Amino acid sequence: MTLHLFGIKACDTMKKARVFLDGRGVVYVFHDYKLEGVTPERLGAWAAKVGWERLLNRSGTTFRKLAEADRADLTETRAIALMVAQPSMIKRPVLARGGDILVGFRPEEWARFLA
């Protein structure tokens, strides 16, 4: 089953994740949100698995620069629309294999996922 790594190429956490995978000889397909975008359907499927709150990167500068009105009273639908419009608001990286995903880079969790 093909392993997919989703994120933004220039992100420091993404670089750590790629070094982790490359160092273990793991073959994966990289999907750069900035270049390829992300669909609401994909984000909706991920949100169904891990919750939209887990996917939304509230600590990033892109989210923090939003107007207060845009950050207030978020729903899944509004959060997904924001992430589609501004992919840097998606927590990185997302590692996917089949229907399973991991959000964020935690080496111990990734090692278990890949075992």
PyMOL commands that set and color helices and strands:
alter all, ss='L'
color gray80, all
select helices_A, chain A and resi 12-23+33-36+40-50+52-55+61-64+68-71+76-85+87-89+107-114
alter helices_A, ss='H'
color red, helices_A
select strands_A, chain A and resi 3-7+29-32+94-97+100-103
alter strands_A, ss='S'
color yellow, strands_A
deselect
rebuild
show_as cartoon
